[in-house]
C-alpha cells in the first residue's frame, strides 16, 4: 500500500536535488543576475546596479575600469550607500539570495 502523497514528495525531492546539482561546483554568475533591481532596491539606496555604478564617480565601461577603482574608495562607497560593510559583504549576500532564488526556497 502506497502512502498518499509520497509520490509527489519523491518527485519534489528529485527536483530539488537536480537544482542543487546544477548549482554545485564553481561557476560564473553575471553581476546582473546577482545585483538585480529587486536586490538593489531592498538593500541599497539605488534602484539598480547601473545607477550605483554611475554614482561612484569613476567611469566604468569595462571590467578593467571597475578593477581600477581603489578598493578602499569602493568599500567606503558601499558602506555609505548600502546596508553592507564592503563590496565582498554585498556580493556574499547577493550570492546567498541568488542561490535561494535558484532553489526556490
N, C-alpha and C positions, 0 to 999 in steps of 0.2 A: 504494500500500500504506500503510495507516494504522499509525502507531506505537502499539503496545499501551499502553494506559493514558493516551494523550494526550487522549481524550475526557473521561475522569474529571478529569484535570488542568485542562483548559479549563473544565469546569463548576465546579470548586473555585475557580479564579481569578475566574470571573464572580461567584460567590457572595461572595468576599472583596471584590471591587470594589464590589458592591452594598452591603455593610456599610460600607465606607469612605464611600461616597456618602451613606448615611443619617447618618453621624456628622459630615460636613463642615458648615461654616458655624457660625453662632452658635446656641446652643441653651441652654435652661434645663433643668437636671437637678435633680430633687428631692434635697434633702440626704440623705434616707433611701436614695436609690439610690447615693450616694457613700459615706456613712458606714454601711455595712452592719454587721451584727453581726459577721460574719467579719473585716471590716477593723478594727473596734474591738478585738476580742479579739487580733488579730495585732499591732497597732501601739500599743495603749494599755493602761492598767491598768483599763479599763472594758469591760463586756460588751456595751454598746450605746451609741448616741449619746444616747439619753434618759437613761441613767444618768450619762453625762458632763455633760449639761446640768443635771441635778438636782444634781450635786456642786459646781457652780461657786459656789453660794450666792446667786445672783441669781434672781429669779422670771422665768421665760421662758415666756410663753404666746402670744407673737406675734413676728413679725419685728421689730417696733418695740422690744419688750422686749430682744431679742437685741442690737439696734443700740445700746441704751443702755449696755451693758456697756463700760466703758472698754477701749480696745484694749490698753493695757499690762497691765491685770488679766487679760484673756482670754489674751493671749500668754504671760504668766507661768504661768497655769494650764495651758495646753497644754504648756509646757516641763516642768512638774513631773509631769504625768500621762500623757505620751505620749513617743514617741521623736522628736517633731518639735520644731523650734525656734520655731515660730509657727503661728498659725491658717492663714495663707496657705501655709506649708510643708505642713501637714497636708492642706489642701484640694487642693493640687497633686498630692500623692502619691495621694490618693483619686481624683482625676480620671484620673491615669495608669492606676490599677488598673481603673477603670470602663471606659476605652477598650479596654484589653487584654481585659477580660471580654466586651465587646460584639463585639470582633473574633474572639473565641475563639482567641486565640494561645496 
